[in-house]
Structure formats: C-alpha cells, structure tokens
Amino acid sequence: MHRLALDHYEPHARDTLSAQAYAYVSGGAGHGAAIRRNREAWGRVLLDPALGRRLRDLDCGLDLFGRRYRFPCLVAPMAYQLLAHPDGERATALAAAAQGAGFVLSCQTSLPPDQVAAGPFWFQLYLQPDRRATRALVEAAIAAGAEALVVTMDAPLNGIRNAEIDAGFALPDGVRPVMLDALPAQASRQAENPIAGAMAAAPDWADLATLCAEVALPVLAKGVMSPASARAALEAGCAGVIVSNHGGRVLEGLPATAQVLPQIRAAFPHALILVDGGIRSGEDLFRALALGADAALLGRPVFYALALGGAQGVSTCLRRLHDEFAVTMGLMGCERLAEITAERLYRPEVT
C-alpha cells in the first residue's frame, strides 16, 4: 500500500466505510469544533532547528515500563474496530507490533483480548459503578497479557455527537463490546443501558486510588486537561497521565491538548506525560515532545488505514509517521529524544 500522508487516509476511507461507521469515527462533540481545534493547535507551534550538528547515531527509541519502543508512539484506544475491517483490533495490534509502536486496546473492543494480543499491549479501562465489574475487566485484561492500564476519566457518558446522531449510527450485527462478557451478570445487564450502565456513574479520584493500590500493573489516567487533574491522578498513585480531550468527542468547548500540555509539564517536570488529539505528522509528534510529552497516541488515522488495508494499511500508516518523525529529528538537529525540548520551539506557548 502506498504510504499516504496521515491526513490523506480519511477521504479515502470515507468511501470504504459505511456512512454510519464514518460518522461514528469521524464525528466529535457538537459540530466538531474540538476536533478542528486539536489539529490546528499543533500547526501553530513553530520550530527552531539546531543547525550545524553532525548526527552520527540518530535514535528515536523510547523505554516505557521496561519495554523498548521504536519511536514514541502508541495506537490510541478505539472502539469497535470491526467496523473498519474484518480483522478488527487483531490487525491493528499486529501492525503496531511490527512497527515497534505501542498499542492500547479499547475497553469497547469488538474482539476479545486473547484474540487480539500480538505483542505488548496496554488496556483501556472504564471504572465501573460495581467494583466487582471493574475487577473482572482488569483480570480479563491481565490474563490476556496487558502490561498497563489506561483509565479513562473524562467520559462517564458519551458526548452529544451531531454527525453520529444525524447518521442514525447503530452497531451492526456482529459488532459489540465483547468485554461485557467478563462482567458479572448484574453489571452486564446494567452496562447495556446507556443511562444507568457502566459509564453512567462517574469515577472519582478515590476510585482511581483504590485501583492503583489493588493492581500490580502501572496505571495511567487518561483525560487529564489541567495541572489540578494531573496532580489528583498522580497523588492517587498513577504512574503517569495522558493529556487528552477524548479526541474532541466528549465536550466541544474544551481547549486543544497542545494548548494545555506545556502547563501540565511545567507543573510536573519529572512525571510521565503522554498526549493525544490531532497528531497528523512526524512534525506534530516532534512538537508534542517539545511541548513536554514523553510520547503521543495516534487515533483516527489508524482507524482509517485499517479500513483501507487491514494490518498492512495500519503498518504503512505507522511506518510513515515513524519516518517523518525521524526526518524531523534529523532536520532539527536532535540525535536522541531527550534533546527534543522547548528550546527547539520558535515560540513556546500555544495560543
């Protein structure tokens, strides 16, 4: 498959996906302003290369929780990947492993974890109102080989997504959140109700602290958009945080992740901080690290690449991002990730 630029996958995939599936994946809260804000904010971050450096051993690699990744990228958790391709999450996991990227399996995966795992993976977790249900999900993920938990804190309910509603999106036959099978019977019945179900009761920081104390895996809090939330997550025992506005899918009025990332890094200079939202090029990935992230997560382009070419499509997409990032590092005069700092930004603040 030809290596498309990451923002070129969407128009091609739109002709491959059903109208309902496309509306579900592409849509954001309200009219999608937060999605546009995420993407535009990276482009406003300008770069300042360090010239005249001879780079003898350029290395894009990153160590996270004892694993070495080829470059600082993970595939973000995305639900119902069978909507894109018959191989679903399995294909995405295979591609991520092949390209040395991380992979986060969605709590709303459409394939069971033991059918997906193709290498090291993290598991996205929604804390359930019933602690037994949370424990059942965690145990199922650990049994399949999960090496970290990503707790989504910002979406106890779905946002109002106009495009999805207008398209009349409903899961087709054969696509469902199979992790519900791991829940106790009563919790499973509740989770089928979108109002009184598993996401209806928002988790609090005490719930997160309980989880961190009970599991041996590192836990990261996803959905952090302020230093106050980052502090609460780290004090609860999290190994790191993911700066995220849920891909613009929950609240339309949230700032871009690029706008809040620098202040969170400034408040916690030594914390593990990841970011997602609108990354569409190797330069964007470089910008994310220069603004303070240790790594970034890639979402929609992966889904679109999956729709176009299964595992090969996703592998090609991730390889393109890796190559663009490596070229950007070289042109910026950076030989190691540690050299990608705010000094490499023409203007450090994003407005």
Summary of the structure (lengths in Angstrom):
residues: 351
radius of gyration: 19.1
end to end distance: 37.3
largest distance: 64.8
contacts: 1269
relative contact order: 0.21
helix: 45%
strand: 13%
